[in-house]
């Protein structure tokens, strides 16, 4: 009969060997994981700015990289809305709060839209996404979410096309260009509501997720307001 010492030794060796190979595999996949995360973020920026995959075929990694490189200019603003020399890849949005990444859709020498990162608490989780704005600095061009932990079928509907399309064409400032944000209401927006221009239909059974989105979206827009005031000023 083998001793307990033999069993313990054998188990330890197996554990060490398996741990070594698991660490090796994780290290080998780290670069691929980083690339996948980067591609997913770029894809969401592109989608928020109106780019769509052709037909039923999703974009490949190479297509995402090519579209982004050819059509998007990545910029970092300071708190006053002025451009800096920083690269968005260098910015930790949770720590470097004085620096604001923004992504410009380039159409020749013109800007076809702006996308800003948005993040905040829903009901059960932090939601991460992008909010795109038309060149007028007033109108919503699109919204996407690439990460959240909200309840499927309820708050999880934030990443569904039917909900996100509600935002397109809405305005987040009033007639005097004062920031209002976008209100996610309970139920549906009435067509005769004079304030319908800054309201969207809520998600049934997910009022708290909708309100969380409303609050953190406005908080993020406040940070970028110095920049968009300049954009709106150039339209006058």
Secondary structure, 3 states (H helix, E strand, C coil): CCCHHHHHHHHHHHHHHHHHHHHHHHHHHHHHHHHHHHHHHHHHHHHHCCCCCCCCCCCCHHHHHHHHHHHEEEEEECCCCCECCCCHHHCCCCCCCCCEEEEEEEECCEEEEEEEEEEEECCCCEEEEEEEECCCCCEEEEEEEEECCCCCCCHHHHHCHHHHCCCCCCECECCCCCECCCEECCCCCCCCCCCHHHEECCCCCCHHHHHHHHHHHHHHHHHHHHHHHHHHHHHC
